[in-house]
Amino acid sequence: MRMKMALMLCAVAAALFTGAEAFRSLRPAAAAQIPRDVYALYSSRAGSAAFYLREEGGHVAVFSSRRGGEPLRVTPIELETLRGGDRAMIRAGLPVEDETELLMLLEDFGR
């Protein structure tokens, strides 16, 4: 009888722990902060940017301007797979100077 009670208590404790962990995983993560020093390097070139990387439907997309319109290309890179700082910069609109830099950033984000 004692053995059954001990096993039952262990099972209940394991269920409570698992449930608590599952509940914690449902909470949204804290909003990521834009890395100001890194973003400053990119945003200082906003006037000469040929492209902007922004979010479109949960993916990284390439735009021809900061203001909107249709994306030139929506990449298969899911925004949620990026590091927090990268996600925040994409959501703010990341200016890209030329096609070489665009390809370099997309390669980095795609890893």
Long-range contacts (C-beta under 8 A, 24 or more apart in sequence): 29-84, 31-88, 32-83, 32-84, 32-85, 32-87, 32-88, 33-84, 33-85, 33-88, 34-85, 34-88, 34-89, 34-92, 35-85, 35-88, 35-89, 38-85, 38-89, 39-89, 39-92, 39-94, 42-89, 42-94, 42-95, 42-96, 43-95, 45-95, 45-97, 46-95, 48-97, 49-95, 49-96, 49-97, 50-96, 50-97, 50-98, 50-99, 50-102, 51-95, 51-96, 51-99, 51-102, 52-93, 52-94, 52-95, 52-96, 53-90, 53-93, 53-94, 53-96, 53-102, 53-105, 53-106, 54-90, 54-91, 54-93, 54-94, 55-79, 55-90, 55-91, 60-90, 60-106, 60-109, 62-96, 62-102, 62-106, 66-93, 66-95, 75-106, 75-109, 75-110, 76-110, 77-106, 77-109, 77-110, 82-109
